[in-house]
Structure formats: structure tokens, C-alpha cells
Amino acid sequence: MQTASNSQTLTIQLSPEDSERLLAEAKRRQLDANSLAEILLHDSLTELKPVSLVDIESLEKLYSWRGKTEILQFLEKHQFLIPVLLEAADKICHYFPDAKLFIECVTDPEAVEDSMLELAICMNVTPEEAVDKLNQFQDEWWLNLSDKIRQPLCPILEYPDDF
């Protein structure tokens, strides 16, 4: 891939049949083949797919949701987080066995485009013990995840209202 100013060039080798189909469709739409290829690639990359019902049900068994609509919209854009969330609940319960887990989409009021999914661990242990367990969780699992995963997902500690 070559970079030229703010755009990138990508070369894709098509089979003869796909090449013929692309050329025929470009002619039908009265476009050149490169323009049609860009349109098709853009559409396929930006099309949001709904989160599957199976994933929703699995996540609802593990987490209490705060703002289901916002969470689903966030997960449509960040579907790569679903398997991480499914695994995270088990990992967290290893360190916080009696914790209740919540997920919530939060937005920075100063940067509305910058939203993230907060993974709240609501537990009832001393603050010192909570920080120690959170550090263990982070050292042994969380920090092994890629930045791409950690950036939009933030584990936090919470106490129940009656602590």
C-alpha cells in the first residue's frame, strides 16, 4: 500500500470472472471501474451490521446493561469487542468472585465523537484490596490485550450504594 498525501492506493487482483463483472457493472452505471471499486469497497467497509441476538443474549447473562440502545450502537461499530467482553467476565470473576458487572457507553462531553464502553466492576471489598485485585487483573490479562481493544473499553471499580 502506498501513501500519497491523505489517500492510499490499494491494488487488488481480481479473477477474470470478477474483473468482467466489475467492468460490466461499471459500464452499466456509467462509471470507470476504479471509481466503482472504490464505491463498493467503501460501502462494504462502512456498512454497520446489527449485533447478533445470540451475542446480545450472551452478554446480557454476564452484564447488567446501562443504556441498551447506546451499548448496541457502540457494539455495532466495535464488534471486535464482543468476544473480549465475553471472555472478560470470566477473567474478572477470577479476581472479584462476588462482583456484579455492568456495561455502559459513556461519552466525553468535551469530545462527543470519543465514546467508550465502561465495564464497571461493582464489588464490596476494601479499597486497598480492590486496587490490588484490579492491578492483578490488569497485569495478568488486561495489559496483554491490544491497544485497539483497550482504547474503547475501560474497566472501572464501583461500590454498591449501600457500602
N, C-alpha and C positions, 0 to 999 in steps of 0.2 A: 504494500500500500504506500503510495507516495502522497506527500502533503504539499499542496500548493495553496498558499495563503490560508484561508479558513476552510477550504474544502479538501476532500480526499478523493483519490482515484482508486477504484477497486476494479480489478479485472476478473471476470467470471467466465469460465469456459463452459459453453452450453453444448449439449448433444446436438447433432444435426437436426433431430426432430424438434427439440425445444427452440432451436435457433429459427427454424422455419415458422414455428407457431408465433414466436415473438415478432418476426418480420411481418407476418400476415396480419397480426393484431395491430401493429404499429401502422401499417398501411391503411387498415380499416378505420383507425382513429385519426388518421392523417397526422401522424407524429413520426419523428425519426426513432429508430429502435433504441438508441441510448436514452432518450427522454422517457420513453415508455418503461424501460428497465428501471430507471430512477424512480418513477412514479410507483411501479409495482413493489419495488424494494421498500420504499418509504412507507407505503400503505401496510405492508406486511409487518414492518418493524414497529409501527406506531399503533396498530390495532390492539386495543385492550380486550382481553378475554376475561369473562367473569370467573371468579374463584369457584372451583367445583363444589358441589353440595357435599361431597364426601370430605373434602378438606375443611369446609365450614363446620360440619358436624364433629370432626376430629378435634378441631381447635376449640370448639365450644365445650367439649368434655374436659379439656385441660385448663382453660382460662375463662374467667368471667370477663365479658366484653363491656367496655365503657364507650358507647357510641358506635353501634354496629355498622351503620351506614358509612361513617368516616373510615372505620377499620377496613371494610370491604373495598372501598375506593382506593385506599392506600395499598392494600394487598394486590389489587388488580395491576397496579403499577410496579409492584415489588414482589412478584410471585416467587422469586427465588428465596424469599424469607419463610415461606410456608414450611418447607422441610426443617429449617432451622428452628422455627417455633415449636414444631412437633418434637424435636429432639431436646430442645432447651428445657421443657417442662420436666422431663425425667432427670436431666442434669441438675436443675435447681432443687428438685425434691431430694436429691442425694445430700445436699448441704443444708436445706431448710425443709425437713420432712413434714412439718405441720403447717407449712405456709399455704396461703391461698394466693393464686396467681391471677393477675388482671392484665389485660392489654388495652391500650388507649392510643389513639392517634392524637398527637399534640403538635401545635404549630407555633413557631417563634413569632410573636406579634411584630417584631421588627423585620422579619424576613418571611413573609407569608408563604413563599414558594418552598421554604425549608421546613417540611413537616417530618416527623419521625414517629415510630411506633415505640411507645413506652411499655416495657414489660415490668410491671410492679410486683414485687415480692412482699406480700403482706404477712409479716411474721410477728411472733411475740417472744423475742429473746432480748437480752440486754443489748444496748447499742454496741458495746465492745465486742460481744460475741457475734452480732450481726455483721459488723465490719470485717471481723476475722473470717467469717464464713463467706462473705462476698469476695474478699481477696482470694481465698482458696478457689472459689468458683471461677473467678477471672483468670487466675494463674493456670489452673488445670484444664480449662475448657474455652472460656470466652476469648482469651487473647490468641488462641490458635485459629480463630475464625479470620477470614479475610477482612480488610478494611471496608470492602464493598458491602459486606454483611453488617459489620459493626456500626457503620456510619448511620444507616436509617433505623437502627434498633438499639434501644437504650434500656438496660436493666437498672431498676431503682429499688431501693428499700422503702417500705412503708410499715407503719404500725397501725393496728386497728384503732378505731376512735376511742375505745374504752381502755387503752393500755395505761 
